[in-house]
Structure formats: structure tokens, C-alpha cells
């Protein structure tokens, strides 16, 4: 991203700057200092000093409107302007974080780990809760099969078509591979399909693109078995269209901030995000959208140590391509 200039260009540029400084005298020296101070004041911010750029995992209903109350709450509590950074998919969100284009990221645990492993300067300060009735930000990756299926355990998935969400999904891929591995299936990638997705010897993967789509594809029989986060898997199970095979605990999605921001800004954001309960947001006068009320239930203070299990799985399951 940063290209090295030839030495002669650097030398010429240096000479020109020195000459300018000598000719300009003390008056221009003070002006130069002012320019330097202005440039350094915005250092560490994704866009500009005083503007927080917010990025979030895309969803089927529109992440911008669904995250607007949290964005407005951040603005109200910190006094900074907050702008939403649109991304089309997990890969684009990770790329934006790596490029330093966002100051705050709401994501799944795997996207956070992948971004950091690719060089993103991020630190988690809280994890979002998945239900209004719990104080644990964790949730479950659920393996489900069509209700009429003869599959009883994941060992029966050998030779079958398996639904996943996305190669960058925490509960819809990484933890799916982990559960299949525990059941004795080989989760070593044998190659890639025309879309660049991994292929496997023991099963045929199908990537649905979203958790709800994965659950629906399984329930309709498009896949013999598959994975989705509990909030999307349970409705098709409770409706009688699918059955639960097994599940695995997954650390909750982090709210991360850029570690390049000034210390006082990081403190403000950390305090704001770790205390961003639905009650606090409502009390601040920020209106809640329907999408936000359906998917946001507060946050609990957490740090990078909470995501050690994700980092370890990335190391032990190379097919996930999330290791450093």
C-alpha cells in the first residue's frame, strides 16, 4: 500500500524542503508548525478527527438502519459525529478493518479474529448479548437436519450435502467444521469450487449466504444437514420443519474499537459501548428501530482474552483460513 520512492526522488524532495525552510525564515516556520499540528491531530482516526466511522456485519434486512440507534447513542454519549461504513459482505467488512477505514466494528467473533490476523488494529471492548434474558454474550452454533431425516448424529453427515452460512462465518462455518471434526469427519480442505469456497472429501458443502437462508435450506431438504446460529435455527426446529442434532457454544460477537485512536477517545468509546444496554440507549432519548429491537439486547464488557477459543480453532482447522 505504501510504495518506496527511488533514492534520488527522496534526496531531491529533501533538498527542496530544506531550501524552502531557509528561504521562508521564521515566519513560515511557525506556519509549517501549524500545518504539522493539524495533520497529526487527525492521526489515528479512520476518516477525520471527531468523526467515528462505524462498520457492521451486513445482514439481510439492512445493517445501517438496524445499527442506527447504536450509532446515535455513540454520538450522543461521546459528542463525536458517527458515520456508517457500508459493506456488502463479511469479506468487505474485514478488508475495511484491515485498511483502517473504520473506528468501531460490530461483528462476529471470527470476523474480528480474521481482521486482526490480517493486520487490523482492533481491540474488543464489549460483546453483544443475544437475548434479553441472559447476561452471557455467548450463543450456539446449531447443527440441524430436516425433520424427516434419518440423520441422528453428525457422524451420519459423511457423504452428505452440508449447509454452511459463509466461509467467514463464526457459528455458520468455523464452529460447524469443529463439530463435524469432533464427530470424526475429515475437515481438511481438498481444493476450492468455482467460487473459491473450500471443498471436502467427507461431505459436500453448500454456502447459503446468511443464517436464515441456511436454516431454511436445511428445513426444505436442500441440504441433508447444516449449521446456523441458534436464533435462526430454533424457529425452523420449533415449527417442526427441522430437528436439532447437536450444538456448540460460541463466544458472542464483539464491539471493537481501533487501537490507533487517541487514548481519551478509546476510553470514551469503551465506556460507551460496554454500557450500551437497551435501557441506557432508550433513556438517552435515542429512538429504537424495529430491526434494532429484534437483534440488539445490550452488551457486556469483554476483552481479547474472551476470544482465545476462536484463535485456537483457527490454528487447528486450516480449512477456515483464519489463522495468522
N, C-alpha and C positions, 0 to 999 in steps of 0.2 A: 504493500500500500504506500510505503514511503520509499521513493526512488533515490538512489545515491547520485549526486551530481558529480561530473568529472572534476578533478582537482583544479584544473585551470579555471573553471567557472567559479568555483568556490573562492579561489585566490583573487579573481577579478572582482567578485562581489565584495569580498572583504576590503580590498583596496579602495573600492568606490565608497564604501561606508565610512572608512577612516578619513578619506578625503572630504567627504561631506561634513563629518563631525568637526574637522579642523576649520573649514571654511565657515561653518554656521556659527561657531562660537558658543558662548554660554547661554544666550537666549534660546537658541534652537536646542541646546542640551536639555533645558527644562521641558521643552515641548516633547522631545523624544521620551523623556521620563514619563510624561503624562500618557503618551501612547502605549508605552510598555505596561503601565499600571492598568490601563483599560483592557489590554489584551489578556493580562494574567488574571483579571477579575472574573473572566468567564471560563477560565481553565477548569476542567473537570465536569462541566455541565454538558449535557448531550447537545443542546442547541444554543442556549444563551443564559447568562446569569439571570436568575429569578424565574426561569421557566422550567417546570418539571415535565419531561416527556414520559408519558405512561404507555407501556405496551402490555398486551394481554394475549393469552391463548385464544385464538379465534374459535368461535362456536357457530352452530347453525342458525342462531337467532340474531346474531349481530353483537359482537363484543363491545363496540363503542357505547351503544345505549345501555347495555347490561352493566357496564362498569362506570357509567356516568356518575351515579351517586357517590361512589368511592373517590372518583376524580374530584368531584365538587367538594367532598369532605376534606381531602388533602389540601385543596386550595384554601378552604376556609380556615383550617387549623394552622397552616404554615404561612399563609399570606403570599404564597407563590402562585403564579399562573400555571395551570396544568393543561397540557395538550395531549390528545390521544394519538398514538402512532399506529396506523392501520397495517395489519399483516394478514396475508391470505391463508397461511398455514403455520404449522409448528416450525418448519424449516426456516421460514421467513422471520419468525419471531427470534429464533436462536441467532440467525445472521445479524439481525438488528442489534441484539445484545452484544455480540462479539465485536461489531463495528462501533460500539459506544454511542449508538443512536437513541438509546432510551435511558432514563434515570431511575424509573421504577418499573418492575416487571411482575405481573401476576401470571403464574404459570403452573404447570405440573412439575413434580419433583424431577422427573427425568429431563425435561427441557432446561431446568436450572443447572443440573449436573452437566449436561451436554454443552451448554453455553460456557460454563466455567472451564470445562476441559478443553474447549476450543479457544480459550483466552479471554473470555468476557470477565470484566472486573465487577463482579456482583457479590453481595453478601445478603443472605436471608435474614430478615428481622422478625418475621412472623409467618405462621402457616394458617391458611383459611380453614374454618370449620365446615363440615359437610352436612350438618344437621343442627336445627335449633335446640335439640335435646341433649347434645353432648358437649363435653369440654375437650375432647380429643380430636385434633385435626385430621387424624388418620381415617382411612376408609378401606374398602375392599375391592380387589380385582376378582371378579366372579367368573367362574367357568360355568357356562350353561349349555344345554342341548335342547333340541325340540322336545316337546312333552312326550311325543310318541317314540322317541329314540330308544334304542336298546343299549346305548352307551350308559354305563354305570360309574365308571371311573375314568380319569384322564389316560390311563393305560390303554383304554379302548379307542383312543383317538389315533392310534397308529394306523397309517394308511388312509386316514380320513381327510376331509376338507375342513380346515380350521379357520374360523373368522378372527381377525385381529382388527384393531382400530386404525393404527398408523405406525410405521416403524419408529416414530419418535414419541409414541405414547407410553406413559409410565405403567398404568394399570392395564391398558389395552394391548400392550406388546411385551415390554420388558418382563413384567410380572406374569404374563401369560407364558412366555418361554420358560421362566423359572418354574412355574407349576408343571409344565409338560416335562421338564428335565427331572423334577422330583418324582414324576410318575414313570420314569425310565425311558422316555423318548430322547432321541438324539436331536439336540437343538443347534447343532453345528451347521452353519450355512454352507450349502453346496454350490452356490452361484447366485445369480440375480435374474429376475424376469425382465421383459422388455421395458418395464417402468423403473427398473433399478432396485426393486424390492427383493429381499433375500428369498431364496428357495431352500427347501429342506428335504432330506431323504425320507424321514419317517412320516411326514404329513404334507399336505398341500395348503399353503397359506392363501387367505383372501383378505385383502385390506379394504375395509368398508368405508374408511374416511372419517367416521365420527362414532362416538359411543352408542348413540341411539340407533344409528344405522347398523352397527354390528349386532346389537341386541335384536333388532327387527329381522336382520338377515338370518340369524340363528333360529329365531322363532318361526320363520316362514319355511325353514328347511333348506335355505340356500347354502348353509353350512351344516356339517354334522355336529359340530361343537364349536365353541369360541369364547371370546372374552370381552368384557365391558365393565366399566365401573359400576358399583352397586346401585347407584341412583338410577341408572338406565337399565340394568339387568333385572332388578327386582320387579318393576312393573310388568314385564312380559312373563315373569315367573308367577306372580300373583294373579295374572289374568288366565293362567292355565295354558298358555301357549308354549312355555318352555319350563325346564326344570333345572334346579341348581345341582351342579356336580361337585364343586368344591370352591373355596375362596382363599385369598391370601391378603394379609394386612399390608397396606401401602401408606407410607408417610404422606401427610397432607401437602397440598400444593403451596409453595412459598410465595410470600410477598417479599421481593428482593429489591435492594437499592444499589445504585452504582457506588462502588468504593472509591471512585475518583472525585466524588462531590466533596465540597468543603466540610470539615468536621461538624460545624454548627448546623449545616443543612442536613447532614446524615442523622444527627441527634433529633432534629425536628421530625424528620420523616420516620425514624424508628419509633419514636414516642407516639406519633400519629397512627401509624399502621398497626402497631401492637395493641393499641387501644381502640381500634376501629370496630367496635361492636355495632350491631344494628341499632341498639338503643342510643348509643353515642351519636351515630350518624343522624338518626331521627331527631334527637334533642338539639342538634346543631342547626336544624331548620332545613336541611337538605332533603328535597323530595325523593322518594324511592320509586324507581320504575318497576313495572311488573317483572321484567326479566331479572332485575337485581334481586327482588324479593324472593324469587323462585330459586336462585342459585347462590346467594350470599347469606351466610349465617354468623359472620363475625370472624375474628382472628385471635390466635394465641401466640404469645411471644416464643420464638424458636430461633436457633442459630444453625450454623453449618453442620454441627455435630449430629443434628437430628436426621440428616440425610446421608449418614455414613453407609447405611444399608444399600442405598441406591448406588453409591460409588463402588461398593464391593460387588454388587451384581453386574455392574458394567465391566468390571475386571474379569469376572468368572464366566460371563456369557458374551463372547466376542461377536456373535451374530447381531447383537443390539447396536454395535458400532458406537458406543457411548463412552468408552474408556479414554483416558488421556493419551 
